Amino acid sequence: MTLTDAAGRPAHRRIREHAATRWVVLAVFLVVTWFSLGGLESATLTIMVLVLYYAAAGTSFNLLFGSLGVFSLAQPVFVMVGGYTSAYLFARHGISPWISMLVAMSVAALLALPVGFIAMRRSGTIVTALVTLILSMAAPPIIAAVKPLGGTVGLYIPVKSGDNWWDMQFATGVPFARILLVMNVVFIAGLMWFARSKWGGWTTAIRDSEAAAQAAGIPVLRVRITMFVVSAMMASLPGVVYAQYNLLSNTELFLSMSALFQVLVVALVGGVDRAWGTLVGAALMIQISHRLSEAAGGRPGIGPLTFAAAFLIMALVLPRGISGAWAALQARYSGEGAPGGAGEPEVEDRRSAAATEGTRHGSD
């Protein structure tokens, strides 16, 4: 039996049309935002850099939490890995940050592999949260004890005059914002592709029922560890750009309590039901935090308090975040979530892929 929507179209055709529309919207967003960034005032541009940085960093958490339901507190550590790798290679050896991105992803993967092996062996979020929390708390004193990394002060990046794309140094923040914009678009596109891939189906099956996934022949442990490593590699990239933007890399910049909290909150506020959720969450939270700080006369603590309040609201009122609430509204008013309907296209694709690939794997 072929599923159809309210207009009588086959469900698979509607899903393809929906996916094509999302790709077009993403391309238009990239072009419009790219040119819009060039006309922003300095203060607004600074906010946009923060929005795009936290969005890119939070998307790595979104990938892990959205696909497997795993709550990792180590993502800011991997962001810091990117910042320190870039700062060290540039300050000590003059190596371009573009090359440092590749090195940072490798270093993050090497660190994430043993951590993931320990944290991801058991199902659920408690063990993972505890192991990654220990890593986040242990990282600052360990980094401070390593003299080549600048100790407690950190590493200052040498300043070069003028705009230099190879060294990722610019007179204004526009190029940094555009680099982070492209990074966010690539991450969003990657999540959109992943949701329709074999691995996306596998992770959905594991999240829904790990026992059933194992029975279907899905390599649960390998998938969980691989996803943890990939999310760590993703997190390292915005760290490279942010270190170059600040001309500095230290633990306070990446692993202060507020920085640790913000990376997670923007992802939770935006929600994991859509690939763009973290970008929306970052835009909303950075703007609200900035406005409230201005209204309070710049008093310290307003920003962290805003993020803490947002976290509490999300936990009590909108546990699926903004994108989850949007998905629920779409399903309610379009009838997609009704029995017999095709359901949410992205989730439906992943469930179908999980069933197909799991059956195929089990019969090999």
Beta strands, then each sheet from edge to edge (+ up, - down):
strand 1: 155-156
strand 2: 248-249
sheet 1: 1+ 2-
end
